[in-house]
Amino acid sequence: MRFLSGFLAAIALLIALGLALLWTGAYNVAASAGHSDIGRSIFETMMVQSVKARAENPDLSAKIRRTADLQAGFREFQEYCIHCHGAPGAEPHEWTRGMVPQPPELSEAAAQWTPAQTFWIAKHGIKMTGMPAFGGRKSDQTLVNIAGFLDRMEGMTPEQYQALQQRWGSAGGQGGDGESGAGRDGHGHSHDPGAGH
């Protein structure tokens, strides 16, 4: 009985502390202050586990790898992603340095996500990170193209990325909404960019 009353008292104290933080403004929400180590760890763990619980789908990952238009994905990455995330050999825009948390460098971060998970992140966004939900504004095929390109981007060198810029940066196909089919062979399969894997 004493244990139960002590436990309930501890819960009441935590609730009171939470309400005090909520209503007194004691918690500093300034991005310039950053997160505490504990807060960062909690948010990162919660985000990773939430995405994995909602987005792990081996069949979708296989479909993305099979059907993504990598040329369109590269162009869409250039249009929608590079500003915040940078690319191999290309820094993100300067204003992203004030974001908390910092957007990850996707050629490195891609290793921890499957194509189905990056598709889900692009479609639904991530709360409290600045990552927008593109699903209401971009077609699923556009997001498939981006997820497919990110899958190939893992470990890509600056030289490999620069070669793709020279190859795909301005000629042929259609970026933006990924409906062109550029970069596919006659059977709808995407061409290998010769980089990443």
C-alpha positions in Angstrom: 0.0 0.0 0.0 2.9 2.4 0.9 4.5 1.6 -2.5 1.3 2.4 -4.4 0.8 5.7 -2.5 4.4 6.6 -3.2 4.1 5.7 -6.9 0.9 7.8 -7.2 2.6 10.7 -5.4 5.6 10.5 -7.9 3.1 10.5 -10.8 1.3 13.5 -9.4 4.7 15.3 -8.9 5.7 14.7 -12.6 2.3 16.0 -13.8 2.7 19.1 -11.6 6.2 19.7 -13.0 4.9 19.2 -16.6 2.1 21.7 -16.0 4.6 24.1 -14.5 6.8 23.8 -17.6 3.8 24.2 -19.8 2.3 27.3 -18.2 5.3 29.2 -16.9 7.4 29.3 -20.1 10.3 27.8 -18.2 11.2 25.5 -21.1 13.3 27.4 -23.6 11.9 26.7 -27.1 14.5 28.8 -28.9 16.2 26.9 -31.7 19.5 28.7 -30.8 19.5 27.0 -27.5 19.3 23.5 -29.0 17.9 20.4 -27.2 19.4 18.9 -24.1 21.2 15.6 -24.6 18.3 13.8 -22.9 15.7 15.6 -25.0 17.6 14.9 -28.2 17.9 11.2 -27.4 14.2 11.0 -26.6 13.1 12.7 -29.8 15.5 10.7 -32.0 14.5 7.4 -30.5 10.8 8.3 -30.7 11.1 9.4 -34.3 13.0 6.3 -35.5 10.7 3.9 -33.7 7.6 5.7 -35.0 8.8 5.6 -38.6 9.8 2.0 -38.4 6.4 1.0 -36.8 4.5 2.7 -39.6 6.6 2.3 -42.7 8.6 -1.0 -42.6 7.3 -2.8 -45.7 9.8 -5.1 -47.6 7.3 -5.4 -50.5 7.1 -1.6 -51.0 10.9 -1.3 -50.7 11.3 -3.9 -53.4 8.7 -2.2 -55.6 10.5 1.2 -55.2 13.9 -0.4 -56.1 12.2 -1.9 -59.2 10.1 1.0 -60.4 11.8 4.2 -59.3 12.8 6.5 -62.2 16.3 7.4 -60.9 16.8 10.3 -63.3 13.6 11.9 -62.2 14.5 11.1 -58.6 17.8 12.9 -59.0 16.1 15.9 -60.4 13.4 15.9 -57.7 16.1 15.5 -55.1 17.8 18.6 -56.6 14.5 20.5 -56.5 13.0 19.5 -53.1 15.7 18.1 -50.9 19.2 19.5 -51.5 18.4 22.9 -50.0 18.1 21.4 -46.5 20.0 18.2 -46.8 22.9 19.0 -49.1 24.5 16.3 -51.2 27.9 14.7 -51.6 30.2 17.6 -52.1 27.4 20.2 -51.8 26.6 22.0 -48.5 23.0 22.7 -47.6 21.8 26.3 -47.7 23.3 28.5 -44.9 20.0 29.2 -43.3 19.6 25.5 -42.3 22.4 26.0 -39.8 19.7 27.6 -37.5 17.4 24.5 -37.7 17.1 22.2 -34.6 17.5 19.4 -35.2 19.9 19.8 -38.1 18.6 18.1 -41.3 20.8 15.0 -41.9 23.1 14.5 -44.8 21.1 12.0 -46.8 24.0 10.2 -48.5 25.0 9.1 -44.9 21.6 8.9 -43.3 20.2 6.8 -46.1 22.0 3.8 -44.6 19.6 3.6 -41.6 16.4 3.8 -43.7 14.8 1.4 -46.2 13.2 2.8 -49.4 9.7 2.3 -47.9 10.7 4.3 -44.8 12.2 7.2 -46.8 9.0 7.2 -49.0 6.9 7.4 -45.8 9.0 10.2 -44.4 8.8 12.2 -47.6 5.0 11.6 -47.8 4.1 12.3 -44.2 6.9 14.5 -42.9 8.3 14.5 -39.3 6.8 16.8 -36.6 9.2 19.2 -34.8 12.0 18.8 -37.3 11.1 21.1 -40.2 10.6 18.1 -42.5 7.5 18.8 -44.5 4.8 16.3 -45.6 5.0 16.3 -49.4 2.1 13.8 -49.8 -0.6 16.3 -50.2 1.3 18.2 -52.9 3.4 15.6 -54.8 2.4 12.4 -56.5 3.3 9.0 -55.0 5.4 8.4 -58.1 7.5 11.5 -57.4 8.1 10.2 -53.8 8.9 6.8 -55.2 11.5 8.3 -57.5 13.1 10.3 -54.6 13.1 7.2 -52.3 14.7 5.1 -55.1 17.4 7.7 -55.7 18.1 8.0 -52.0 18.6 4.3 -51.8 21.2 4.6 -54.5 22.8 7.6 -52.9 24.1 5.7 -49.8 27.9 6.1 -49.8 27.9 8.2 -53.0 31.1 10.2 -53.4 31.2 13.9 -54.5 32.7 12.8 -57.8 29.9 10.4 -58.4 27.3 13.0 -57.6 29.0 15.5 -59.8 28.9 13.0 -62.7 25.2 12.7 -62.2 24.8 16.4 -62.3 26.7 16.5 -65.6 24.7 13.6 -67.0 21.2 14.4 -65.7 21.4 18.0 -64.5 19.8 19.7 -67.5 19.2 17.4 -70.4 16.3 15.0 -71.1 13.3 13.9 -69.0 11.1 16.0 -66.7 11.7 16.7 -63.0 9.1 18.0 -60.7 6.3 15.5 -60.6 8.1 12.4 -61.8 5.6 11.4 -64.5 7.9 11.5 -67.5 9.4 8.0 -67.4 12.8 9.5 -68.2 15.6 7.2 -67.3 13.6 4.0 -67.9 14.2 1.3 -70.4 11.5 0.1 -72.7 10.1 -2.2 -70.0 9.7 0.6 -67.4 12.8 -0.3 -65.4 15.0 2.4 -64.2 18.5 2.8 -65.5 21.5 2.3 -63.2 23.2 5.6 -62.6 26.5 3.9 -62.1 26.9 5.4 -58.6 26.3 4.6 -55.0 26.2 0.8 -55.0 
